[in-house]
Amino acid sequence: NARISYNGRRLSASVAALWGDKFARTHNLATHDHVYQQADLRCDLNVTYKIDNHWSAYLDWRNFTNEDDDRRIFSRTGGFYTSGMVVNLGVRANF
């Protein structure tokens, strides 16, 4: 995991990266098939702008590289899932 952050007077931002190496998810004892999760890199972005003492606007962008879940049984594709990216945009009140 790695994160780079900036905190200014009005603007704060961070970019985070999560690396997941290839690993075995399941093992079938009868056939000895292994289902592997393929290696991936997922990145997130967070930006907050302080409008005044009570209000701030934010952007949370999860999985902005749009990385998929790729699961393999030996070298064959055992499952391919698209979790997609999630973007949240909003205003926060602090009283």
N, C-alpha and C positions, 0 to 999 in steps of 0.2 A: 504494500500500500504506500502511496505517496500523495502528499497534498501540498499545494502552493497557495498561500493566502496573502491578501492585501487588505489592510484595514486603514482607511483614511477617515477624515472628519465626516464626510457625508457618504462616501462610497466604500463598500467592502465587497470583496470578491474572492472566490476560491475555486480551484480546479483540483479534483481528486481523481486518482487512477487506482484501480484495483486489478492486479494481475492474478489470474488463476491458472495454474499449470495443469497439464493433463493428469487426470486421476480416475481411478476405478470407482464407479458409482455402485454397481451391483456385480454379483458373481453367481452364475447358475451352477450348482453343484452337480446336477445330472449331466449337463452338456459341457461344462467348464467354459462356457461363454462369459466373457467379461464385457460389461457395458462401460465405456469410458466417456467421461466428459472431456471434450477437447479443450485445449488451452485457449484462454480469451483475455482480453483487456477491456475493462469497462471504465468509462470516464464520466464524471459528473461535473456540472458547473453550477455555482450559486453566486448570484449578484444581488446586493441589497443597496438601495439608495435612500438615505435619510432625507425626507422632505422637510420636516421640522421636528420639534421635540416630541410630538405625539404621533406622527405619521411616517411610514416608510413603505416603499414599493419594493417588491422582490421578484426574482426570477429563479426558479429551481429547474434545472434541465438535467434529468437523470438519463444515463446511458446515451449520451449525445453522439457516440460513435455507432449506435444502433447495432450493437453486437448481438448475435444469435446464440442460442443454446444448441450445440452440435454434439450429439451423443452417438458413439460408434460401438458396434459389436465387432471386435477385431478390426478389420479395415472397412467393414460395411457400415453404412449409415443405419443406426438403430432408432434414431429420432432426431428431428430437426424442428426446433421450436423458436418462434420469433417472439421475444418478450417485448421488443420495441422500445422506443424511447418515451419518456413521460416529461411533459413540460407543464409546470405550474407557474402562473403569473398572478400576482395579487397585491393587495395593500394591507398593511398591518397597522393596527391602532395600539398605542401604548399610553395608558392613563394612570 
